[in-house]
């Protein structure tokens, strides 16, 4: 999963939402129960039906050598409004 810096901060943010393919690999490797939605999804669609606890457990898999956390709204806003992202 590629990460880029958020301008004017020390934050790195993934360039896409967690995809089905990424979360599915995590669920298989950890034995996590993942309830898939009742609609069709491809491997590059965003993963849905993910609990807060499972999302927090998934983060170290994304960047195991970096402290990872779910971004707060102001960081998401800064990244979204940036012209350099």
Buried (B, 14 or more C-beta within 10 A) or exposed (E): EEBBBBEEEEBBBBEEEBBBEBBBEBBEEEEBEBEEEEEEBEEEBEBBEBEEEBBEBBBEBBEEEEEBEEBEEEBBEBBEEBEEE
